[in-house]
Amino acid sequence: MNRYLKTFKIPFILSIVVIILTVIGSIAVSSTHSPRNNSEFTTSQRVFDYADKLNDADEQKLNDTIHEYEKKARTDIVVVILNENLTDYVERKDIVVPVSEQVMVYADDFADENALGYDQPHGSAVVFVDNWSREADGRLYSWISTSGDMIHLLPRWKAEEIMDSYLTLNDYADSATILNAYTNVVRGIAGRGKGGTVPYIMTDPRLPLGIALVVAILYIIINWNSKVAEVTVSSKTYIDNGEPRWLQEMDVFINKSLNYTIINRSSGGGGGGSHISSGGFSHGGGGHSR
């Protein structure tokens, strides 16, 4: 009996591991369904189109889409569309930053002044600001500002990758084109939220348990009639004409050669670091220009 227990220990161990992961996943999933808890930012508006780039219907579509993704990602998501030169805005705050980061100052301030946060005021939130006013260098700048848990869940490299992928808009883009681009940005942001960090296999406890059971049954069927559990060694295995017979095998190494390969590591930035806004709160995020 012990021989069979040793032979089929793999499916049993696998089942136990899957059960443990299922329990952990179930706890994680249940936590992702917690309701929004913010008594300061209570408005349902998520799109602030100060540049009038979206028509009313498309603005409402984007607003509804954001509400849908907010619940899944457990983070506030706000889109701000500007057509404003931000040089004066930054100078009034007596802040010196590169032109490319002026929109960052605005995005951080918007989150601070409105106390955004899904879990609490100044908590988990993302503010995506797209400015359609060309700066002195002739470029349009955008910024994704993160706060709370999203500082680490949406690192700078990922925020910039999302905008690089979808913000290919030109000055003549119509409302439908802009809506499509912003929707993709919002989808990319939400995919990094807490809800997006739980593997799908853990969302339904029956699924991993069923997989573990099927694997265990198949393993047992395949190996039940095999010789892996049979005793193949007897008291006479190593006896030849009454004398012990010793079998010895060895590998003889006569040379040793070591090869070294230097792996070049990128020195570029783009981590999940944070900075302190003019309002005194921590923010992360990344920028984009076009």
ZIPEDA-V357749 format. One record per residue. N is the residue number from 0. PHI is phi in whole degrees, 0 to 359 (999 if undefined). OMEGA is omega in radians with two decimals (NA if undefined). D_CENTER is the distance of its C-alpha to the mean C-alpha in Angstrom with 1 decimal. Layout:
((N:PHI:OMEGA:D_CENTER) (N:PHI:OMEGA:D_CENTER))
This chain:
((0:999:3.14:47.0) (1:297:3.14:45.2) (2:297:-3.12:44.9) (3:290:3.10:43.0) (4:296:3.11:40.7) (5:292:-3.10:39.8) (6:294:-3.04:39.4) (7:259:3.14:37.1) (8:291:-3.10:35.0) (9:300:3.12:32.0) (10:297:3.12:31.3) (11:291:3.11:32.0) (12:297:3.12:29.6) (13:301:-3.14:26.9) (14:297:-3.13:27.6) (15:296:3.14:27.4) (16:299:-3.13:24.1) (17:296:3.12:22.6) (18:298:3.13:24.3) (19:298:3.13:22.7) (20:297:3.13:19.2) (21:296:3.13:20.1) (22:297:3.12:21.3) (23:298:3.13:18.3) (24:297:3.14:16.0) (25:296:3.10:18.6) (26:296:3.14:18.5) (27:296:-3.13:14.8) (28:295:-3.13:15.1) (29:297:3.14:18.2) (30:288:-3.13:16.6) (31:286:-3.11:14.1) (32:265:-3.13:17.3) (33:293:-3.09:18.8) (34:287:3.10:20.5) (35:293:-3.07:20.0) (36:226:3.13:22.2) (37:213:-3.08:23.3) (38:268:-3.10:27.1) (39:256:3.10:27.2) (40:262:-3.01:25.0) (41:250:-3.13:26.4) (42:292:3.11:26.9) (43:273:-3.13:25.3) (44:288:3.13:25.2) (45:237:3.13:21.8) (46:242:3.14:23.2) (47:243:-3.04:25.7) (48:265:-3.14:27.4) (49:281:-3.11:30.0) (50:256:-3.12:30.6) (51:55:3.13:31.6) (52:271:3.14:29.5) (53:250:3.00:28.7) (54:284:-3.04:31.5) (55:300:-3.11:31.6) (56:295:-3.12:30.5) (57:290:3.09:27.4) (58:296:3.12:26.5) (59:293:3.10:26.8) (60:300:-3.14:24.6) (61:294:3.12:21.8) (62:298:3.13:22.4) (63:294:3.12:22.3) (64:298:3.14:19.1) (65:298:3.12:17.4) (66:300:3.12:18.9) (67:296:-3.10:17.6) (68:284:3.12:13.9) (69:302:-3.11:14.4) (70:295:-3.13:15.5) (71:286:-3.07:12.7) (72:271:-3.11:10.0) (73:57:3.06:12.6) (74:210:3.02:12.8) (75:291:3.09:15.6) (76:231:-3.12:15.2) (77:232:3.08:18.4) (78:247:3.11:19.7) (79:241:-3.13:22.7) (80:248:-3.08:24.9) (81:245:2.92:27.6) (82:217:-2.94:30.7) (83:216:3.02:31.8) (84:286:-2.99:32.7) (85:266:-3.14:30.9) (86:299:3.12:33.2) (87:296:-3.14:35.5) (88:301:-3.11:32.8) (89:289:-3.14:31.5) (90:296:3.12:35.2) (91:296:3.11:36.1) (92:270:3.13:33.6) (93:57:3.12:35.1) (94:243:3.11:31.9) (95:248:3.12:32.0) (96:220:3.05:28.9) (97:298:3.13:28.6) (98:305:-3.09:28.9) (99:293:-3.09:25.3) (100:251:3.09:24.1) (101:296:3.11:26.5) (102:291:3.06:24.0) (103:296:3.14:21.6) (104:300:3.13:24.5) (105:297:-3.10:24.9) (106:297:3.11:21.3) (107:298:-3.13:21.3) (108:297:-3.14:24.7) (109:298:3.12:23.8) (110:294:-3.11:21.2) (111:292:-3.05:23.7) (112:293:3.12:26.7) (113:262:3.11:25.3) (114:53:-3.14:23.7) (115:294:3.12:20.4) (116:159:-3.12:18.2) (117:286:-3.08:17.1) (118:272:-3.12:18.1) (119:189:3.05:20.9) (120:302:-3.07:22.5) (121:61:3.14:20.7) (122:254:-3.06:17.7) (123:287:-3.08:14.1) (124:203:3.05:14.5) (125:225:3.07:13.7) (126:243:3.09:16.8) (127:257:-3.13:17.0) (128:248:3.09:20.5) (129:240:-3.07:22.3) (130:258:-3.10:25.8) (131:267:3.09:28.3) (132:265:-3.11:31.0) (133:287:3.14:31.6) (134:278:-3.06:31.9) (135:299:3.14:34.8) (136:273:3.09:33.2) (137:82:-3.09:33.0) (138:249:3.03:29.2) (139:261:-3.06:26.9) (140:241:3.10:24.0) (141:228:3.13:20.8) (142:210:2.98:18.3) (143:252:3.12:15.0) (144:259:-3.14:15.7) (145:244:3.07:13.4) (146:212:-3.11:14.8) (147:62:-3.12:14.6) (148:297:-3.08:11.4) (149:290:3.07:9.4) (150:301:-3.12:11.2) (151:266:-3.12:9.1) (152:287:3.12:5.7) (153:238:-3.11:6.5) (154:293:-3.04:8.9) (155:302:-3.09:11.9) (156:299:-3.12:11.6) (157:285:3.10:8.6) (158:300:-3.13:10.6) (159:289:3.10:13.6) (160:296:3.13:12.5) (161:299:-3.12:11.8) (162:290:3.10:15.2) (163:299:-3.08:17.0) (164:284:-2.95:16.2) (165:244:-3.12:17.5) (166:269:3.10:19.8) (167:251:-3.05:22.8) (168:282:3.02:25.1) (169:253:-3.05:28.7) (170:296:-3.05:31.3) (171:254:-3.14:32.7) (172:297:3.14:29.6) (173:271:-3.05:30.6) (174:300:-3.11:29.0) (175:295:3.13:27.6) (176:293:3.12:26.0) (177:294:3.11:24.4) (178:302:-3.13:23.2) (179:298:3.14:21.6) (180:295:-3.12:19.8) (181:293:3.10:18.6) (182:298:3.11:17.5) (183:293:3.08:15.3) (184:297:3.13:13.8) (185:299:3.13:13.3) (186:298:3.11:11.7) (187:295:3.10:9.2) (188:296:-3.10:8.6) (189:297:3.14:8.6) (190:295:3.11:6.0) (191:262:-3.13:3.5) (192:288:-3.09:6.4) (193:300:3.13:7.9) (194:296:-3.12:9.2) (195:279:-3.11:6.3) (196:270:3.14:5.7) (197:265:-3.14:9.4) (198:303:-3.09:10.8) (199:300:-3.09:13.3) (200:299:-3.11:16.1) (201:267:-3.07:16.0) (202:286:3.10:16.4) (203:229:-3.07:20.1) (204:304:-3.11:21.9) (205:292:-3.08:24.7) (206:293:3.13:22.6) (207:295:3.11:21.9) (208:295:3.10:25.4) (209:296:3.11:27.0) (210:297:3.14:25.4) (211:299:-3.14:26.6) (212:295:3.13:30.0) (213:298:3.13:30.4) (214:299:-3.14:29.6) (215:297:-3.13:32.0) (216:295:3.12:34.8) (217:298:3.14:34.5) (218:297:-3.13:34.6) (219:294:-3.14:37.7) (220:298:-3.10:39.4) (221:295:-3.02:39.0) (222:261:-3.05:40.2) (223:297:-3.09:42.8) (224:262:3.13:45.6) (225:281:-3.09:44.5) (226:266:-3.08:46.4) (227:294:-3.11:43.6) (228:260:-3.13:45.0) (229:277:3.06:48.6) (230:276:-3.09:50.7) (231:256:3.14:51.7) (232:245:3.11:53.4) (233:242:-3.11:56.8) (234:292:-3.11:59.5) (235:252:-3.07:61.1) (236:301:-3.07:58.1) (237:252:3.10:59.0) (238:249:3.13:62.8) (239:235:-3.10:64.9) (240:55:3.06:68.7) (241:84:-3.13:68.5) (242:249:3.09:66.9) (243:299:3.12:63.2) (244:241:-3.07:61.3) (245:259:3.10:58.4) (246:254:-3.11:55.8) (247:229:3.06:53.9) (248:234:3.13:51.3) (249:209:3.00:49.9) (250:252:-3.12:48.1) (251:254:3.13:49.9) (252:260:-3.12:47.9) (253:250:3.11:50.1) (254:222:3.06:47.7) (255:230:-3.12:44.4) (256:231:3.14:42.2) (257:244:3.10:39.0) (258:248:-3.14:36.8) (259:247:3.09:34.4) (260:236:3.13:31.7) (261:274:3.12:30.2) (262:262:3.13:26.5) (263:282:-3.14:25.9) (264:256:-3.13:22.9) (265:291:3.11:21.5) (266:261:-3.11:22.6) (267:290:-3.13:20.4) (268:274:3.10:18.2) (269:102:3.13:14.7) (270:275:-3.13:13.3) (271:257:-3.08:11.7) (272:291:-3.12:15.3) (273:226:3.08:17.0) (274:220:-3.14:20.4) (275:258:-3.13:22.9) (276:282:3.11:23.9) (277:295:3.11:27.5) (278:274:3.09:27.2) (279:90:-3.14:26.3) (280:249:3.14:22.6) (281:280:3.11:19.6) (282:219:3.01:17.2) (283:234:3.08:14.7) (284:121:-3.10:13.6) (285:203:-3.07:15.1) (286:243:-3.11:18.0) (287:207:3.06:19.4) (288:223:3.12:23.0) (289:211:NA:25.0))
